[in-house]
Amino acid sequence: MTVTTQLWLFTVCSTVSSSSSTVQLITEKLWDSHHSVESKRSKNIWFPNTNDIQEPPKASVLEERSISSLRQQLSSESEEPPLQTLSHRWNFFQNTLHLFDLKPLHIYDLFTTSHQDVRSANGSSWGQGLMDVLESINEINELTKREIEIDHSYHRLPDLLEPMHYTLALKVYHWGNRTFSGRVSIAVRAKEDSSVVFLHCSKLNIFWDSVQVIDSSGTRQHRVVDHKILPGPEMIALVVRPRLIKDVAYNISIEFSGVMAEDEYGLYSLSYSNNGDTHYMALTQLQTTYGRQVFPCLDEPALKARFSLRVARPTNCTALSNTRRISTTLIEPGWVWDEFETTPLISTYILAFAVIDFDYLTVTGPGITFSVWTRPDLLPFASYVLEIVPQLLYYYQDYFKVKYPLGKLDIVAVPSVYPRAMENIGLISMHERMVQRTPSSRTQDRVVTTKIVAHELAHMWLGNLVTPAWWDHIWLSEGFATFFAAQATSLIIPDGYVEGSFVAHEHWLSLATDVAPMSRAIYVPVLSNQTLLVFDDHTYNKGACLVRMMQFFMGEMNFRRSVSTYIKTRQFSTSTNWDLLSVLGDTNTVRERLPESVELSEVMRGWLTIVGYPLITITRLSNGTARLEQVTVAWRK
């Protein structure tokens, strides 16, 4: 503890006799945590000295009153209240503390900050400054109420901030202790006046001393006077003063560290053997809500932003991300920083990077470089995937009439435990078993691999460019990708096998699961901690069947034009079920085939919200007519 701090404790304790218990609490708190006080406050907090202290008048205890009544009292004074000296101000300040439930250190923080703010406020009323402090105290107390509101609102972020740009730097130790550290700066726009900043954050160690909130001009810093960890909704809440103002831009900077995951979600590490040696790799899987385990963020699909990423890596490895690497800078012997191009507007779950020591095959097409990365011994088997990726991507680009937004596409073959693939824009990951195909492989094996690659490539448009606004609309991504994967695969393997496999697999599997005991509607409310549950056969298979049904109903050309219009109007944004159906329903063919005043959204609502499927029975009668009966086939308890 510095001499200055000891002097402050001595002078306050010797002059404020009317609140000895409060001062004692502050003194004990400061002595107990003097190391943190030294590191956090001694650099930028003003400490009073003996020249500022005068003998205070006898304190008069204020009656309990509300914030508004205190404001009225202070604003009604025709002249500045008799609070000219520091000791007078402290005396007045501590006599209001019975109105609030505060930690002793908060009292110290807010008192010293209010005094410092007034000293630099060019003559502003200290009484007004005090009211600002008291309102900040009120915001701290509001945190508990806000936490309750979050717990009852699907664990969603309050609609207070709009992210615009993330600047993210990460250093990954994917061997040894398998930890990582980083710093993120988030450019946001305040959508409402607020003194509380909510961010998603889970399983991270936050260096609270590093947290800064500064307006975009860089001229005004907003002090973080309190923070709270909300484990239920996986958030942190920062109380700042002065409050953030609506429509003003701010930068939120945070340093953090974490441990790499063991369940292959978030940022995780894998190992593989090559010639008897063990090699390690690091990569990300952020869908659905695992971005918050890698860096503090606004981790909801609708909150799109641009990302500028730097990754520190060992010199014997390669770093990949969504976009192309633009520079490499030496940090120290054996380590370099790789900096990547800024992404287009994407959701947090689509951000991706990998640190690997793989080999690769590459080919360049019009405006795009394609690469497939595998461990060295599997590289000869990657030629089939490299052959079909350009064909599929250019097919989609022509079908949707919307250009792929990046100049490269990497596919990484992952020696994963889980047989999955992930559609990160510009950096697709897939199980290495799916890459081990050649043109001479069995038709069935080539169909499986081609459909997986085609599925992930369809997401470049349906999922990445146009993103479901929330996970309850995820069939707009997965159902469409499943449908288009079958359609695109038939171009690579044009023998009728794919169409037959769609009917035998997606269609009949959809009918079977729709009457199972655990069946559900495609569109159901989804909590933030239940998002993985909607990635099931209903979303993929029944969703694909509904897309196929709409294609038959509309006709191929009308359907194709409508999907293209849908992507063009919603790209780099989000969509709901009803956004899609309003576009598809706005065609002459649909209007001609539906009764007057009936919208496509009304027809499809039942398909999306009702469990089961309709069964129509036609019975021929003896008089030459027929009777039609319709029932819903579903599981009945």
Secondary structure by P-SEA (a helix, b strand, c coil): ccaaaaaaaaaaaacccccaaaaaaaaaaaaacaaaaaacccccbbbbccccccccccbbbbccccaaaaaaaaaacccccccccaaaaaaaaaaacccccccaaaaaaaaaaaaaaaaacccccaaaaaaaaaaaaaaaaaaaaaaaaaaaccccccccccccccbbbbbbcccccccccbbbbbbbbbcccccbbbbbbcccccccccbbbbcccccbbbbcccccccccccbbbbbbcccccccbbbbbbbbbbbbbbccccccbbbbbbcccbbbbbbbbbcccccccccccccccccbbbbbbbbbbbcccbbbbccccccccccccccbbbbbbcccccccccccccccccccccccccccbbbbbbccccccccaaaaaaaaaaaaaaaaaaacccccccbbbbbbcccccccccccccbbbcccccccccccccaaaaaaaaaaaaaaaaaccccccccccccccccccaaaaaaaaaaaaaaacccaaaaaaaaacaaaaaaaaaacccccccbbbbccccccccccccccaaaaaaaaaaaaaacaaaaaaaaaaaaaacccccccaaaaaaaaaccaaaaaaccccccccccccccccccbbbbbbbbbccccbbbbbbbbbcccc
